[in-house]
Amino acid sequence: AQQPGTPLSDQEYHQFFKFLRITIQASTACHLRELYGCKNSLVRRLDEYENHGVIPSGPICSELPGNPFFHNFCAFSLYRCIMKKYFIKV
């Protein structure tokens, strides 16, 4: 274990920035969704990519404890964005 207050090791920095880049990309996708909605062509392509080419029509069940049901993929995606839980799956 590293001493508190010391810098990360090279490997730790790699993991830290890898996660940070992924989170920033997810946040950017959420910003697009919030600005343009789920019917926007770019947002739809991202949703298709996430779902192997087909956007689920709904209802959607997720890995979320306590709130596993959404009317459609758009509602599920908006929930992830609002709650900043970018990597929860259906």
N, C-alpha and C positions, 0 to 999 in steps of 0.2 A: 504494500500500500504506500502511496505517495504521502509525503508530509503535507498537511493542510497549508495552502498558500503558495505551494511550489507550482511551476508551470507544468502543463501536460507533457507527456513523453511524445515522441514523434508519432507513434502508433495511436496514442490517445487523441492527438490533434487530428490525425487522418479521420478517425471515427467521428469526432466532434463536428468537423466541417462537412463530412459526408452527410450526416444527419441534418445539419443546418441547411445545406443546399437543397435537400429533399423537402424539408419543411417550407423553405421559401418558395419552392416551385408549387407545392400544394396550396400555400397561401395565395399565390398569384392566380392559380386556377379558381380558387374560391372567390377572389375579387372579381374575376371575369364573370363568374356565375351570378354574383350579386348585382353587378352592373347591367348585364345583358339578359339574364334569365336562362332557363334551361333550353329554350328553343333556338338560341343562338347557334350558328353552325359550328363555331369553334368549340363551344361548350359541349354540343352534341358529339363531336368527334372525340373529345376527351372522355365522355361517358361511354361511347362505343369502345374506345381503346381499353378502358378499365373493365369492360364486360365482354371481351373477346368478340367485338363486332356487333353486338346486339344490346340495346338498352332494355333492361327488364321493364315490362309494362306495369307490374305491381300486382298485388301488394308486395311489399318488401319486408322480409324479416332480417334482422341484423344480429351481430354478436353483442350488441349493447344489452347489459343487464338492466331490467326495469323498463325499458322503452324499445322493445325489439320490433315493433310494427310501424311501417310507414305506407301511405297510400300509393306511392310510386317512387321511382329512383330519384327523381328531382327532389322530392320532400326529404328523402334520406340524405342526399348530397348537401342540401341546404342546412340540414341539422348538423352534419359533420362540420360544415364551414362555420356556422354560428358558434358551435361548442369548441371549435379548434381541435377536434378529434379526427384529424385528416386520414388516419390510416385504419379506421374501423371498416370491416368488410361486411358485405351482405351474406 
